[in-house]
Amino acid sequence: FIIGFAVACLIPFILVISSSLTSQASLNQFGYCFWPKEFSIEAYSLLFKSGTVIPSYGVTIFITVVGTVLSMLVTCACAYALSRKNMHYRGAIAFFIYFTMLFSGGLVPTYLWVTRYLHLSDSLWSLILPSLVNAWNLLLMRNFFNGIPEALSESASIDGANDIKILFSIILPVSLPGIATVGLFYALAYWNDWYNCMLFMSGSDNWNLQYTLQNILNSSEALKRIANQTGMQVGQMPSEGLKLAMTVIATGPIVLLYPFLQKYFVKGLTLGAVKG
């Protein structure tokens, strides 16, 4: 049953990769196939010939790496403070953080805060700072830290270690499953984000991968509409192949990274589920 379920999960990926390597004429005639009937890399060629995919890859990788590291530093520091029983008003602060999961300031205040007061328009930091801390991830790390025996930090405190030393030398080394789990959540959020890029980036130099691919697809669809309306001969655009190639390019790195973090991811989700 598990093998069959795994195969069922692989079928869409195989279908997308195979169809992205198929010509548009073959897709129109035969539809999606598990093996290309007419091999073609025209869709990938068009994407990379645009000259914007490679730079946008660099922007996305930078945002994902830097954003994930900064998010984990802030999240772990706040979660550790909230997990300390001797912290004053930790219940009120935790409720304030939880409250932001239910209600937010809205789009307009967020946009004005980032652009007018922080002056982050057309800056890569506008793609990182608004998403720096996720309330759900912070509370998840807080609960994870609560599951660590308090005797570990107490013994270090008796030996003269302060909270920063305890966090980086004792708590974080034994929290690798939780760090990998929450870090993967942050990395996926930064990698897949396109909305902040649409809001805060006016120039294409700092566009990330997802927003760049979306604009390429919109441009190809606009070109087809213009050709149909004016009767111009602009060639057969591989619109379906473009969509599938975009899917492969956008999801490929994350799919390849996940197997290396899978054991930590599964352990982080199940750790603490059994009390005893």
ABEGO torsion letter per residue (X at the ends): XAAAAAAAAAAAAAAAAAAAABBAAAAAAAEBBABBABBBAAAAAAAAAAGAAAAAAAAAAAAAAAAAAAAAAAAAAAAAAAABAABBGAAAAAAAAAAAAABBAEAAAAAAAAAAAAGABGBAAAAAAAAABBAAAAAAAAAAAAABBAAAAAAAAAAGBBAAAAAAAAAAAAAAAAAAAAAAAAAAAAAABAAAAAAABABAAABBAAAAAAAAAAAAAAAAAAAAAAGBBAEBBBAAAAAAAAAAAAAAAAAAAAAAAAAAAAAAAABGABBX
